[in-house]
């Protein structure tokens, strides 16, 4: 059957001579893979620049649950293309890798889709870019049901990556006191103003946290460039 849905591009892979397989996070259907014909040819209606990481599309798709690969009948950009610039591109690539490795179910997650689409627009507007990698990971964790518990207290000041909560004694999987306190601040209503080195350390800790709590979240790399370009 045919179905209309907005979608966010996560990944493309060459297919046959001129086509691609596009992994799309759709609002109506969840994660889906589609064959798009003619993208790599000279006469195709769909151009490569429409399928950049986190491109937001309006789509009419064929939805057949008996196959893992469906086709897109129609697609068009949902908003004007933003100018290419290093920080925004790196952030979108980071967000895309988080979603590509964190999402496994094909069930619809419209609230998460709306959150990602809104955050992607903020990247284009240059809003809160320094804190965005951390706040985005925490937002995704919240929607996927693996949000760290914010129970910090004088008796439980260390965050335990395994348990997902603050505990009383330092162990192998606990963060240092300073980093635990910083995470507590990010779990609050307003993100703190933190030095780049501390943000980088917390981002690495959150990646380790995702690896522990989300199956398939492995070999994450896109944060490394953010360590150098975000001030």
Secondary structure, 3 states (H helix, E strand, C coil): CEEEEEEEEEEEEEECCCEEEEEEEECCCEEEEEEECCCCCCCCCCCHHHHCCCCEEEEEEECCCCCCEEEEEEEEECCCCCCCCHHHHHHHHHHHHHHHHHCCCCCCCHHHHHHHHHHHHHHHHCCCHHHHHHHHHHHHHHHCCCCCCCCCECCECEEECCCCEEECCCCCCECCHHHHHHHHHHCCCCCCCCCHHHHHHHHHHHHHHHHHHCCCCCCCCCHHHHHHHCC
